Amino acid sequence: LEFVAPWCADCQEMSKLDETPLVAAALRSRFERVRINVGKWDRHEALRKNFEVRALATYIVIDPKTSKLLAKTTLEPITKKGKKLTAEQWASWLKAH
C-alpha cells in the first residue's frame, strides 16, 4: 500500500524513484501496488487509522494471503538537503521485504 497525495513533495520524489530501472524491477518482481491518495487528509480515514498512517509518503507491505502487516516505512522528509533517498537504497528496502 502506498499512502500518497498529489501535493506531497516526498511522494513526488518517490514516484521518480519508482520509475528508475532498478526500483521498477524490484516492484514488478515482488509487489502488487495499491496507491491510496489521502487527498488533503480528507480521504480514506479508516485505512489511515487502521495502518496508523500519520505522514507521507508511507509504504506498507502486507501478506496477500493473510493481510498481515509485514513491513512499514514512512519516507519523510526525503526532499530535504542531505536526506535524499537513492534508488539503490529504496530497491534494497523493497527486496528485503
N, C-alpha and C positions, 0 to 999 in steps of 0.2 A: 504494500500500500504506500502510495506517495501522497502525503498531505502537502498541498501546494496552493499558491494563489498567483494570479497574473501580476499583481503589484509587488510581489516579493522578489527583491534583488537576488537573494540567495537561491531562490527557486529558479530564476532565470539562468543563473550561473550553473546550477545543476543540470538544467536542460542542455546547455552547451557541452558539459562533460559527458552526459549520456549519449551524445552523438559522436563522440570520439570512437575510433575503431576498437580500441581496447575495451572500453566500458560497454559499448554496444554489443560486442561479442559476449561479454560476461552476462549481460542482461538477457540476451537471446538464449543462451545455453541453459540458464537455470531458473528464469523467472517469468511469471505471468504478471505483467504490470497493471496496476489499477491506480490511476491518478484521481485524487479526491481534491477538487477545488473547494477550499473553505470560504471563498468569496472574501468578504471583509469581516471574517469571523462570524458570519451570519448563516452559514450553511453547514450541514452535516454535523450538527451539535452532538447527537447521540454517538456517532462514530468517534468524534474527537474526545468525548468523555470516556468512552469505552477503552480507548487506547492511550488515554492521558496525554493528548497532543496539546502542548502549550506554546509551541514555537514552530516556525517554518524554516527550512524545509525538513519535515520529519519523514523518515522512511522506516517502514515496518515490514518484517518478513514473517509470514505466517505459514504454518504447515497446511498444504492444500487439502489434506485428508481429514485433519482434526481441528483445523482453525486455531491451533495452539500458537502462541507468540513464540517465535524462535529468536528474533533479534530486533533491536530498535536503535535508531540513531537520529539525532537532530543535528543537522549540518548548518549551524548558525554560529557566528557570522563568518561565512567563508569569503565574503566580498571585502572584508576589511584588510588593510595592508598587513602583510605578514601572516595572514590566516588562509591564504589561498590553498585550496584542496587540489591536488593533481589528479589526473586521470588514473595514474598508477595506484595512488592511494585509494581512490574510490573503487577501482576494479578489484583491488586486494580485499577490501571490506566485503564486497559482493561475493567474491569467490569463497570467503571464509564462512559465509552464512548461506 
